[in-house]
Amino acid sequence: MVASSFGQRPSYVTAGASPEGRRVSVLLFIGLVLAPWAFGWLLLRPGYSLLARVLALIWGMLVVMGALHPHVGVSGQSSPSTLSGPSSGSRTLSSIPVSSPYASGWDYSSRVDQMRNQAITYASLVSDTILYFDFPYDGGTTFTLTLRKSGDNTDVMLIASKGQFTCFDSSEDRVQMKFDEGEVLHYSCGRSADGSSNVIFLGPEDMILRKLKASHHLTIEAQFYQEGSRQIDFSTEGLRW
């Protein structure tokens, strides 16, 4: 206590005091960036500035908001989804716009018919829409619009990954198609030779091809077994045929 008489602070006062103007260490800074909710409370200790505490609080709120809303993109807009189609008792999610797996849109391939020594060329386009049907076709159905050329013959096919089209080669069987913002047109549809219910052939082929080459977007409305009428969207721009 003699030292205190000369104006010096007693040792028992400084022994438990925190340093003033405490700086945020590198390790604490990394912890605040990665897990602000776990390390932010450390800034409540004496010595840290009010600015550091406020910045840590704001950062923590932003991280929590991002965790609660992972579907919000950079632009702040949620990915759209479409509710449509018949429902019994509750609304069901029948279609969700999705991106085509082909980066360039149309996918081209070819093979050789060994029997006739003739090249067969294909152009295929996956739909921008997935349809959701009831059991046993639940889980999401994708569609492929396929052009097939063999010699002078060209076929236009619509293929479902699962599900059944209700098209039986009748003169009354039709699908409705709309190219870009044009009028709704009616085209014929028919089953494949092997009777596959997930494939239909569309016609007249030459008219469909002309419109496909000049269009950017196509919507096809077809009938499905026990599912009624559904619409399928395609981004058709860039067809080389």
C-alpha positions in Angstrom: 0.0 0.0 0.0 3.0 2.3 0.2 3.2 2.5 -3.6 -0.4 3.8 -3.7 0.6 6.9 -1.7 2.9 8.0 -4.6 0.0 7.9 -7.2 0.6 4.4 -8.5 -2.4 2.0 -9.0 -2.4 -0.9 -6.5 -1.6 -4.3 -8.0 -4.9 -5.8 -6.9 -6.8 -3.3 -9.2 -5.0 -4.3 -12.4 -4.8 -8.0 -11.8 -8.4 -8.8 -13.1 -9.0 -5.9 -15.6 -9.3 -6.4 -19.3 -7.2 -4.3 -21.7 -9.0 -1.3 -23.2 -9.3 -1.1 -27.0 -9.1 -4.8 -27.5 -8.5 -5.8 -31.1 -10.2 -8.7 -32.9 -7.6 -11.4 -33.4 -7.2 -13.3 -36.7 -8.7 -16.5 -35.3 -11.7 -14.7 -33.8 -12.3 -12.9 -37.1 -12.3 -16.3 -38.9 -14.7 -17.7 -36.4 -17.0 -14.7 -36.7 -17.1 -15.1 -40.5 -17.8 -18.9 -40.4 -20.0 -19.2 -37.4 -21.1 -15.7 -36.1 -23.7 -17.2 -33.8 -21.0 -19.3 -32.0 -18.3 -16.6 -31.7 -20.2 -13.4 -31.6 -20.8 -13.6 -27.8 -17.0 -13.2 -27.3 -17.3 -9.6 -28.4 -19.4 -8.9 -25.4 -16.3 -9.0 -23.2 -14.9 -5.7 -22.0 -12.6 -3.9 -24.4 -14.2 -4.6 -27.8 -15.6 -1.5 -29.6 -19.2 -0.9 -30.3 -18.5 -0.9 -34.0 -17.1 -4.4 -33.9 -20.2 -5.7 -32.0 -22.6 -4.0 -34.4 -20.8 -5.4 -37.5 -20.8 -8.9 -36.0 -24.5 -8.7 -35.2 -25.4 -7.6 -38.7 -23.3 -10.3 -40.3 -24.9 -12.9 -38.0 -28.4 -11.8 -39.0 -27.4 -12.1 -42.7 -26.1 -15.6 -42.3 -29.2 -16.7 -40.4 -31.5 -15.2 -43.1 -29.6 -17.0 -45.8 -29.9 -20.3 -43.9 -33.7 -19.9 -43.4 -34.2 -19.0 -47.1 -31.9 -21.1 -49.2 -34.2 -20.9 -52.2 -33.6 -17.1 -52.6 -31.1 -16.4 -55.3 -28.7 -13.5 -55.7 -31.4 -11.3 -57.2 -33.6 -12.0 -54.2 -36.3 -13.8 -56.2 -37.4 -17.3 -55.6 -37.4 -19.9 -58.3 -40.9 -20.1 -59.8 -43.1 -23.2 -59.6 -46.4 -23.9 -61.3 -49.5 -25.4 -59.7 -51.9 -26.8 -62.2 -53.9 -29.8 -63.2 -56.7 -31.7 -61.5 -56.6 -32.4 -57.8 -58.7 -34.5 -55.4 -59.0 -33.1 -51.9 -55.7 -31.0 -52.1 -53.7 -29.2 -54.7 -50.8 -31.1 -56.1 -47.6 -29.8 -57.7 -48.1 -31.0 -61.3 -45.3 -29.2 -63.1 -42.1 -27.4 -62.3 -40.1 -25.5 -65.0 -36.6 -26.8 -65.1 -33.6 -26.1 -67.3 -32.8 -28.4 -70.2 -29.8 -30.7 -69.6 -28.5 -29.9 -73.0 -26.5 -26.7 -72.8 -27.0 -25.9 -76.5 -30.7 -26.9 -76.6 -30.9 -29.4 -79.4 -28.8 -32.6 -79.3 -27.8 -34.3 -82.5 -26.8 -37.9 -83.2 -26.8 -40.4 -86.1 -26.4 -44.1 -86.8 -26.3 -46.3 -89.8 -29.1 -48.8 -90.7 -26.8 -51.8 -91.6 -29.7 -53.6 -93.4 -30.3 -50.8 -95.8 -26.9 -49.1 -95.6 -28.7 -45.8 -94.9 -27.9 -43.1 -92.4 -30.5 -42.2 -89.8 -30.1 -38.8 -88.1 -31.8 -37.5 -85.0 -32.3 -34.1 -83.3 -33.6 -34.3 -79.7 -34.8 -31.6 -77.3 -35.7 -32.2 -73.6 -38.6 -30.2 -72.3 -38.4 -27.3 -69.9 -41.2 -28.8 -67.9 -41.4 -31.9 -65.6 -44.9 -33.2 -65.1 -45.9 -35.0 -61.9 -48.4 -37.9 -62.3 -50.1 -40.1 -59.7 -49.0 -43.7 -59.0 -47.6 -45.7 -60.7 -46.0 -42.9 -62.7 -45.2 -40.6 -59.8 -41.7 -39.2 -59.3 -41.6 -36.8 -62.2 -42.0 -37.3 -66.0 -39.6 -35.7 -68.5 -40.3 -35.3 -72.2 -38.2 -35.4 -75.4 -39.2 -34.0 -78.7 -37.3 -36.0 -81.3 -36.9 -35.6 -85.1 -35.8 -38.6 -87.0 -34.8 -38.6 -90.7 -34.2 -41.8 -92.7 -33.9 -41.3 -96.4 -36.8 -39.1 -97.6 -38.9 -39.8 -94.5 -38.9 -37.6 -91.4 -40.8 -38.4 -88.2 -41.6 -36.0 -85.3 -41.9 -37.9 -82.0 -42.9 -36.9 -78.5 -41.5 -39.3 -75.9 -42.4 -39.4 -72.2 -40.0 -41.0 -69.7 -43.1 -42.6 -68.1 -46.8 -42.2 -68.4 -49.4 -43.0 -71.1 -50.6 -40.8 -73.9 -54.2 -41.3 -74.9 -53.7 -41.2 -78.6 -55.0 -44.2 -80.6 -54.5 -43.2 -84.3 -58.1 -42.0 -84.5 -59.0 -39.2 -86.8 -60.3 -37.3 -83.8 -57.0 -37.7 -81.8 -55.2 -34.4 -81.7 -52.6 -32.5 -79.8 -52.6 -28.7 -79.6 -49.4 -26.8 -80.2 -48.5 -23.2 -79.9 -45.3 -21.7 -81.4 -44.1 -18.5 -79.7 -47.1 -16.1 -79.5 -48.9 -17.5 -82.4 -52.4 -19.1 -82.5 -53.2 -22.6 -81.0 -52.9 -25.2 -83.8 -54.2 -28.7 -83.9 -52.0 -31.5 -85.1 -52.6 -35.2 -85.5 -51.0 -37.8 -83.3 -50.5 -41.6 -83.6 -49.0 -44.4 -81.7 -45.7 -46.1 -82.6 -45.8 -49.4 -84.5 -44.9 -51.4 -81.4 -47.8 -49.9 -79.5 -45.7 -48.1 -76.9 -48.0 -45.8 -74.9 -45.3 -43.3 -73.9 -44.5 -42.4 -77.5 -46.7 -40.5 -80.1 -45.9 -39.4 -83.6 -47.0 -35.9 -84.6 -48.0 -34.6 -88.1 -48.0 -33.2 -90.6 -44.3 -33.4 -90.2 -43.3 -30.8 -92.9 -45.5 -28.1 -91.3 -44.2 -28.8 -87.8 -40.6 -28.7 -89.0 -41.1 -25.3 -90.7 -42.5 -23.8 -87.5 -39.8 -25.4 -85.3 -37.0 -23.8 -87.4 -38.6 -20.4 -87.0 -39.7 -20.5 -83.4 -38.1 -19.8 -80.0 -40.7 -21.5 -77.8 -43.2 -24.3 -78.2 -46.1 -25.5 -75.9 -47.7 -28.9 -76.6 -50.9 -29.8 -74.9 -51.6 -33.6 -74.9 -54.0 -36.0 -73.2 -52.7 -38.5 -70.7 -54.4 -41.6 -69.3 -56.2 -40.8 -66.0 -54.4 -37.4 -65.9 -56.3 -35.4 -68.4 -54.8 -32.6 -70.5 -51.3 -31.3 -69.6 -49.0 -28.8 -71.2 -45.3 -29.3 -72.0 -42.9 -26.4 -72.8 -39.9 -26.6 -75.0 -37.2 -23.9 -75.9 -36.9 -24.6 -79.6 -34.5 -21.9 -80.7 -31.5 -22.9 -82.8 -32.7 -26.0 -84.6 -30.4 -27.1 -87.5 -32.2 -29.5 -89.7 
